[in-house]
Amino acid sequence: MKAHRRAFTLRVRRTGLVGELPVHAHPAPCDPCGDGRDEALKETLLRDLNAIVSGPSIYDEKVFGDIRLREETQEMLQRDLQEVELERLNRLLLEDVFPKELGIRPETPE
């Protein structure tokens, strides 16, 4: 679990999204006692990720240049997007950076 958390933290730092999340939403130690801190952290992280998704575009070529983006993400980056589409793009970008953490299955070739 420590390696997984370390990999997550490195991806967050590499993408620059660490600056987008409040201090209380950054990865924290596990809650082995089950006193509810994990659930509160999940709720806070979900709220903060939703705020990122509904904000301005998080795409930056320097940040996302070495990240494998799905075809749908790449196609959206080529278009002039409306607000709802921009939210979809931000969500896709987060999913492309954090597929395991967000439970995203990799694309399979047709």
N, C-alpha and C positions, 0 to 999 in steps of 0.2 A: 504493500500500500504506500510506503514511503516513496518508492521509485515513481509510482503513478502520480502522487502529489507533486513531486519534484518536476516531473515532465510537464504537468499542467502549469505549474508556476513559471517554468521557463518559457512556455508558449505564450502565456499571458504577458510576460515581460517583453518578449520578442515582438509581439504584435503592437505593443504600446497601449493595449487596452487596460493595463494596470492603472493608468491615469484616469480612466473612465469610471472605475469602480471605487466606491467609498472604502475607507480602511476596514470597516466591519465586514465587508463582503469578500475580502481577499482570503485565499485558502488558509484555513486555520487547523490546529490539531484536531484529531478525531475526538469523538465524545463517547469513550468506551463505557462510561457510567450510565449513559442513556438518560441524562437529566434534561433533554430537550434542546440543548444548544445546537445540535446538528439540524434539527427541524427549523429552528429560528434562522440559522445560517442559510438553509436552503430557500426559505421564504424571502429573505433579504436579497440573496443572489438572484432569484427569479425576478423580483421587482426591479433590481438594478439592470439586469440583462434586458428586460422589457423596455426600460428607459433608454438603453443604448439602441435597441432595435427601432424604437419610434423616433429617435433623434435624427440628426443629419447623417449623411453617409459616413461610414467608418472606413471606407476604402481609401487606401493610400498605396500607390504602386511600390514605394520603397519598403513598406511594411509587409504587404501581401505578395510581393514579387517572388519569393521562394516557397510559397505555400501552394500546394496542388489544389486548384479550384475546379469544382465540378463544371461540366459543360453549361448547365443552367446559369450558374453564377457568372461565368465568362460572357454568356450571351446578354445577360442583364446589364453587365458593365458597358456594353456597346451601345445601349439605348438611353434616350432621354426619359427618365423615369418620373412618374407622378408619385405623390406621397405614399400611397398604399404599396406601390411597387418598390419604392425606396425601403420601406419596412421589410419587404420580402428579401431584397438584396442584402440588407444588414443581417437578417436572420441567416441567410445562406452563407454569408461570410463567416459568421460566428460558428456555424455548423462545420464549415470547411476547416477552420482552425482547431476546433475542439470536437471532432466527430465522436470519439469514445466517450467523452464526458457528457455529451448531449444525446448519446444513443443513436447516432446516425450510421446507417449501413453504407459501405462504400458503393459507388456506382459499379454496375456490372456491364461489361461491353455487350452490345446487342449482337 
